[in-house]
Amino acid sequence: MLLLVLTALLGCSTECPSDTRLNGDYAVWSYVTAPTADITGQDIADYPWPAMFFNGWSAWNMEYVSGHQQVQIFIDDQPFTADFHRAPDDCRNFTMQFAGTYLSDQGSTHDFQWQGDLAYQGPNMTGTWVYQDTWSNTADGTSGSVNVPEGQISLTAGGAVGDTGL
């Protein structure tokens, strides 16, 4: 009888926690991992790398929109809507993709697409991403495009960029 009960218990799968578990503020560390030779685009030398949310520290706030497979994201207080997908039987791994216009603190405008493969790590998340961007900076007259084939991201729940010491 005990063997039957153990078999039944081990055979049962539990439901995944709600994806609202990603709701909250995050200190985000993100950086390019692709070799320089693999980054393509126009006028890459003029690209404002230090000003971009995918290259260094940024502050994110996220809220899962239940029933819509979307996440409302604020990156450095700028709003975006991400498409979210997690397989029903995979409680840990998910994808997010979003596009929009990002205004850097250095005055450049970026029409971008970001796509990430992420994993829950307790209250935090990690993963990889790809990024495409057409940009311009009216202050210095530069413009171009960039395609980054791979980067890494780590989101620390409840953290603030100022808490990192950077």
C-alpha beads as a LAMMPS data file, in Angstrom:
LAMMPS data file: protein, C-alpha beads

166 atoms
165 bonds

1 atom types
1 bond types

-500.0 500.0 xlo xhi
-500.0 500.0 ylo yhi
-500.0 500.0 zlo zhi

Masses

1 110.0

Atoms # bond

1 1 1 0.000 0.000 0.000
2 1 1 2.820 2.384 0.876
3 1 1 4.427 1.769 -2.518
4 1 1 1.129 2.601 -4.255
5 1 1 0.806 5.887 -2.324
6 1 1 4.429 6.870 -3.060
7 1 1 4.002 6.084 -6.756
8 1 1 0.846 8.184 -6.896
9 1 1 2.533 11.095 -5.126
10 1 1 5.642 11.005 -7.304
11 1 1 3.569 10.724 -10.475
12 1 1 1.552 13.847 -9.735
13 1 1 2.872 17.074 -11.105
14 1 1 2.340 20.348 -9.339
15 1 1 1.166 23.509 -11.038
16 1 1 3.707 26.213 -11.742
17 1 1 3.587 29.310 -9.559
18 1 1 1.839 32.264 -11.171
19 1 1 3.967 34.368 -13.488
20 1 1 2.978 37.351 -11.380
21 1 1 6.058 36.264 -9.389
22 1 1 8.092 38.444 -11.755
23 1 1 6.178 41.578 -10.676
24 1 1 8.371 44.209 -9.071
25 1 1 11.454 46.376 -9.310
26 1 1 14.797 45.041 -10.520
27 1 1 18.377 46.211 -10.689
28 1 1 19.443 44.849 -14.071
29 1 1 22.985 44.083 -15.190
30 1 1 23.203 43.390 -18.922
31 1 1 26.123 43.191 -21.327
32 1 1 27.123 42.113 -24.827
33 1 1 28.759 38.676 -25.035
34 1 1 28.970 38.405 -28.824
35 1 1 32.449 38.864 -30.314
36 1 1 32.914 42.343 -31.772
37 1 1 33.290 40.834 -35.253
38 1 1 29.743 39.387 -34.984
39 1 1 28.102 42.757 -34.244
40 1 1 26.801 44.235 -37.484
41 1 1 25.214 47.494 -38.578
42 1 1 25.984 50.964 -39.877
43 1 1 28.257 53.466 -38.118
44 1 1 28.810 51.113 -35.184
45 1 1 31.801 53.197 -34.045
46 1 1 29.423 56.113 -33.295
47 1 1 26.878 53.963 -31.437
48 1 1 26.253 55.308 -27.890
49 1 1 27.064 52.022 -26.089
50 1 1 27.298 53.452 -22.525
51 1 1 23.829 55.031 -22.761
52 1 1 21.938 51.835 -23.547
53 1 1 19.843 49.729 -21.166
54 1 1 21.291 46.484 -22.528
55 1 1 24.880 47.564 -21.827
56 1 1 25.442 48.078 -18.102
57 1 1 23.109 48.816 -15.192
58 1 1 19.481 49.862 -15.633
59 1 1 16.337 49.936 -13.511
60 1 1 13.389 47.786 -14.618
61 1 1 9.879 47.455 -13.229
62 1 1 7.750 44.590 -14.516
63 1 1 4.131 43.534 -14.145
64 1 1 2.733 40.352 -15.669
65 1 1 -0.666 40.908 -17.324
66 1 1 -2.579 37.740 -16.425
67 1 1 -4.537 36.194 -19.272
68 1 1 -2.774 38.223 -21.978
69 1 1 0.692 36.605 -22.160
70 1 1 2.204 40.084 -21.785
71 1 1 4.422 41.943 -19.362
72 1 1 4.332 45.697 -18.822
73 1 1 7.949 46.821 -18.491
74 1 1 9.345 50.169 -17.454
75 1 1 13.044 50.517 -18.268
76 1 1 14.564 53.642 -16.773
77 1 1 10.945 54.878 -16.421
78 1 1 10.147 54.305 -20.139
79 1 1 7.139 52.007 -20.844
80 1 1 7.156 48.941 -23.100
81 1 1 4.860 45.931 -23.563
82 1 1 6.555 42.560 -23.912
83 1 1 5.120 39.360 -25.334
84 1 1 5.682 36.612 -22.766
85 1 1 5.726 32.859 -23.328
86 1 1 6.319 30.028 -20.894
87 1 1 5.418 26.451 -21.742
88 1 1 2.754 25.184 -19.296
89 1 1 4.956 22.275 -18.199
90 1 1 8.132 24.365 -17.721
91 1 1 7.935 26.380 -14.514
92 1 1 11.373 27.946 -14.912
93 1 1 12.163 28.987 -18.522
94 1 1 10.380 31.629 -20.565
95 1 1 10.855 34.077 -23.436
96 1 1 10.077 37.771 -23.631
97 1 1 10.265 40.068 -26.615
98 1 1 9.462 43.714 -26.987
99 1 1 10.078 46.615 -29.319
100 1 1 9.732 50.340 -29.084
101 1 1 11.541 53.636 -28.951
102 1 1 14.105 54.170 -26.199
103 1 1 15.424 57.651 -25.421
104 1 1 18.908 57.502 -23.908
105 1 1 20.137 59.895 -21.263
106 1 1 22.714 61.076 -23.836
107 1 1 20.001 62.338 -26.215
108 1 1 19.931 59.500 -28.744
109 1 1 16.708 57.916 -30.006
110 1 1 16.587 54.138 -30.573
111 1 1 13.914 52.186 -32.468
112 1 1 14.732 48.716 -31.184
113 1 1 13.718 45.089 -30.837
114 1 1 14.849 42.988 -27.849
115 1 1 14.271 39.265 -27.424
116 1 1 15.375 37.207 -24.435
117 1 1 15.438 33.609 -23.268
118 1 1 15.226 33.822 -19.481
119 1 1 14.916 31.609 -16.422
120 1 1 13.521 32.189 -12.967
121 1 1 16.259 31.838 -10.342
122 1 1 14.172 32.157 -7.185
123 1 1 13.193 35.837 -6.985
124 1 1 15.806 36.748 -9.618
125 1 1 16.141 35.989 -13.339
126 1 1 19.001 35.352 -15.747
127 1 1 19.290 34.689 -19.447
128 1 1 20.506 35.621 -22.881
129 1 1 19.171 38.124 -25.409
130 1 1 19.482 39.473 -28.959
131 1 1 19.028 43.116 -29.913
132 1 1 18.458 45.195 -33.078
133 1 1 18.376 48.969 -33.235
134 1 1 18.121 51.865 -35.686
135 1 1 19.248 55.005 -33.901
136 1 1 19.945 58.706 -34.304
137 1 1 21.380 61.494 -32.192
138 1 1 20.315 64.953 -33.346
139 1 1 22.733 66.624 -30.895
140 1 1 25.828 65.387 -32.733
141 1 1 24.281 64.407 -36.094
142 1 1 25.161 60.711 -35.848
143 1 1 22.909 57.816 -36.812
144 1 1 23.104 54.192 -37.797
145 1 1 22.024 50.690 -36.888
146 1 1 23.290 47.841 -34.782
147 1 1 22.539 44.113 -34.541
148 1 1 23.838 42.376 -31.422
149 1 1 23.549 38.582 -31.754
150 1 1 24.012 37.767 -28.065
151 1 1 24.156 39.252 -24.615
152 1 1 23.650 38.229 -20.988
153 1 1 21.197 39.639 -18.480
154 1 1 20.733 39.284 -14.731
155 1 1 17.752 40.818 -12.931
156 1 1 17.953 41.224 -9.152
157 1 1 14.524 41.495 -7.537
158 1 1 13.933 44.373 -5.166
159 1 1 17.260 45.889 -6.053
160 1 1 17.917 49.414 -7.111
161 1 1 20.725 50.464 -9.413
162 1 1 21.948 52.914 -6.773
163 1 1 22.386 49.995 -4.335
164 1 1 25.015 48.440 -6.597
165 1 1 27.581 51.100 -5.825
166 1 1 27.844 52.026 -9.492

Bonds

1 1 1 2
2 1 2 3
3 1 3 4
4 1 4 5
5 1 5 6
6 1 6 7
7 1 7 8
8 1 8 9
9 1 9 10
10 1 10 11
11 1 11 12
12 1 12 13
13 1 13 14
14 1 14 15
15 1 15 16
16 1 16 17
17 1 17 18
18 1 18 19
19 1 19 20
20 1 20 21
21 1 21 22
22 1 22 23
23 1 23 24
24 1 24 25
25 1 25 26
26 1 26 27
27 1 27 28
28 1 28 29
29 1 29 30
30 1 30 31
31 1 31 32
32 1 32 33
33 1 33 34
34 1 34 35
35 1 35 36
36 1 36 37
37 1 37 38
38 1 38 39
39 1 39 40
40 1 40 41
41 1 41 42
42 1 42 43
43 1 43 44
44 1 44 45
45 1 45 46
46 1 46 47
47 1 47 48
48 1 48 49
49 1 49 50
50 1 50 51
51 1 51 52
52 1 52 53
53 1 53 54
54 1 54 55
55 1 55 56
56 1 56 57
57 1 57 58
58 1 58 59
59 1 59 60
60 1 60 61
61 1 61 62
62 1 62 63
63 1 63 64
64 1 64 65
65 1 65 66
66 1 66 67
67 1 67 68
68 1 68 69
69 1 69 70
70 1 70 71
71 1 71 72
72 1 72 73
73 1 73 74
74 1 74 75
75 1 75 76
76 1 76 77
77 1 77 78
78 1 78 79
79 1 79 80
80 1 80 81
81 1 81 82
82 1 82 83
83 1 83 84
84 1 84 85
85 1 85 86
86 1 86 87
87 1 87 88
88 1 88 89
89 1 89 90
90 1 90 91
91 1 91 92
92 1 92 93
93 1 93 94
94 1 94 95
95 1 95 96
96 1 96 97
97 1 97 98
98 1 98 99
99 1 99 100
100 1 100 101
101 1 101 102
102 1 102 103
103 1 103 104
104 1 104 105
105 1 105 106
106 1 106 107
107 1 107 108
108 1 108 109
109 1 109 110
110 1 110 111
111 1 111 112
112 1 112 113
113 1 113 114
114 1 114 115
115 1 115 116
116 1 116 117
117 1 117 118
118 1 118 119
119 1 119 120
120 1 120 121
121 1 121 122
122 1 122 123
123 1 123 124
124 1 124 125
125 1 125 126
126 1 126 127
127 1 127 128
128 1 128 129
129 1 129 130
130 1 130 131
131 1 131 132
132 1 132 133
133 1 133 134
134 1 134 135
135 1 135 136
136 1 136 137
137 1 137 138
138 1 138 139
139 1 139 140
140 1 140 141
141 1 141 142
142 1 142 143
143 1 143 144
144 1 144 145
145 1 145 146
146 1 146 147
147 1 147 148
148 1 148 149
149 1 149 150
150 1 150 151
151 1 151 152
152 1 152 153
153 1 153 154
154 1 154 155
155 1 155 156
156 1 156 157
157 1 157 158
158 1 158 159
159 1 159 160
160 1 160 161
161 1 161 162
162 1 162 163
163 1 163 164
164 1 164 165
165 1 165 166
